[in-house]
Amino acid sequence: MRVLVVDDSNLIRSRLIRIFSAGGNVDVIGSTGDEEFDLLKSFNPDIVVLDIKLNKRSGVDILKSIKTTSPGTIVAMLTNYYDQYYLNRCKELGADYFFDKSMDFEKLADLINDFESLH
């Protein structure tokens, strides 16, 4: 299974890569949000973990592009902006999951582990 982590925080990105890599057969790479479209084509991830607020780009815009070009890719939004507006907007654009950075790392890890065990 392939997971792409798009987050501009080195700390968050490194932590997620470490958590997901501890699973079994999971290939994980990280992106700051500058090169994710090239990585989508070359890495062809099964799951994209995507931050809503990036330094140079909007994760919401990236979500829209991913779901337009690769509708089968699972996208899990991960954010500090866990409110109804972003939740609704991301669901409208096709986000499969929505996680809060402050308390949902274990839930996100469980998602990756569950997905891996099914494939």
C-alpha positions as a printed Julia matrix, in Angstrom:
119×3 Matrix{Float64}:
   0.0    0.0     0.0
   1.22   3.51   -0.82
   0.51   6.58    1.33
   1.31  10.18    0.41
   1.46  12.64    3.33
   1.01  16.29    2.29
   1.76  18.64    5.17
   4.03  21.68    5.33
   5.09  20.93    8.91
   8.26  18.85    8.97
   7.35  17.64   12.46
   3.86  16.43   11.5
   5.03  14.94    8.21
   7.9   13.06    9.88
   5.65  11.82   12.68
   3.05  10.49   10.24
   5.65   8.83    8.05
   7.13   7.13   11.12
   3.69   5.98   12.37
   2.58   4.62    9.0
   5.92   2.98    8.2
   5.75   1.04   11.47
   2.84  -0.9     9.97
   3.71  -3.68    7.64
   3.78  -3.36    3.92
   3.3    0.42    3.67
   5.34   2.71    1.44
   5.07   6.28    2.68
   6.43   9.49    1.23
   5.92  13.06    2.29
   5.31  16.31    0.46
   5.21  19.92    1.55
   2.4   20.66   -0.89
   4.65  21.92   -3.69
   5.09  18.72   -5.7
   2.1   16.57   -4.82
   0.76  16.36   -8.38
   4.02  14.92   -9.69
   3.99  12.48   -6.77
   0.38  11.51   -7.48
   1.4   10.47  -10.99
   4.71   8.8   -10.18
   3.94   7.29   -6.75
   0.25   6.54   -7.43
  -0.81   6.48   -3.75
  -3.75   4.51   -2.43
  -4.3    7.09    0.32
  -3.4   10.77    0.54
  -3.25  12.38    3.98
  -3.75  16.07    3.28
  -3.45  19.14    5.49
  -6.06  21.84    4.82
  -3.75  24.81    5.36
  -0.39  24.71    3.6
   2.17  27.51    3.28
   1.79  28.06   -0.44
  -1.41  26.24   -1.34
  -4.83  25.34   -0.08
  -5.35  21.71    0.82
  -8.99  22.17   -0.15
  -7.9   23.08   -3.7
  -5.56  20.1    -3.79
  -8.4   17.84   -2.59
 -10.58  19.08   -5.45
  -7.82  18.37   -7.99
  -7.1   14.91   -6.6
 -10.75  13.89   -6.71
 -11.08  15.26  -10.25
  -8.02  13.48  -11.64
  -7.93  10.38   -9.39
 -11.42   9.86   -7.97
 -10.54   6.42   -6.59
  -7.76   7.76   -4.38
  -8.77   7.87   -0.74
  -8.18  11.31    0.78
  -8.01  11.84    4.53
  -7.99  15.51    5.54
  -5.91  16.3     8.62
  -6.24  19.72   10.16
  -6.16  22.05   13.11
  -9.25  23.69   11.57
 -11.74  21.07   12.64
 -14.97  22.98   12.26
 -18.26  22.49   10.46
 -17.39  24.77    7.52
 -14.24  22.84    6.58
 -15.86  19.5     7.34
 -18.78  20.26    5.02
 -16.6   21.78    2.29
 -14.21  18.84    2.25
 -17.06  16.32    2.21
 -18.64  18.22   -0.73
 -15.36  17.92   -2.63
 -15.07  14.2    -1.97
 -12.88  13.84    1.13
 -13.25  10.34    2.46
 -12.15  11.15    6.01
 -11.63  14.23    8.18
  -9.28  14.13   11.18
  -8.3   16.65   13.86
  -4.52  17.06   14.26
  -4.82  17.72   17.96
  -6.42  14.38   18.84
  -6.9   11.99   15.91
  -3.42  10.63   15.09
  -4.36   7.21   16.47
  -7.59   7.16   14.44
  -5.62   8.02   11.32
  -3.1    5.28   12.07
  -5.99   2.84   12.57
  -7.4    3.83    9.16
  -4.07   3.06    7.48
  -3.75  -0.26    9.34
  -7.34  -1.26    8.52
  -6.89  -0.35    4.87
  -3.63  -2.27    4.71
  -5.21  -5.39    6.21
  -7.92  -5.33    3.55
  -5.46  -5.17    0.66
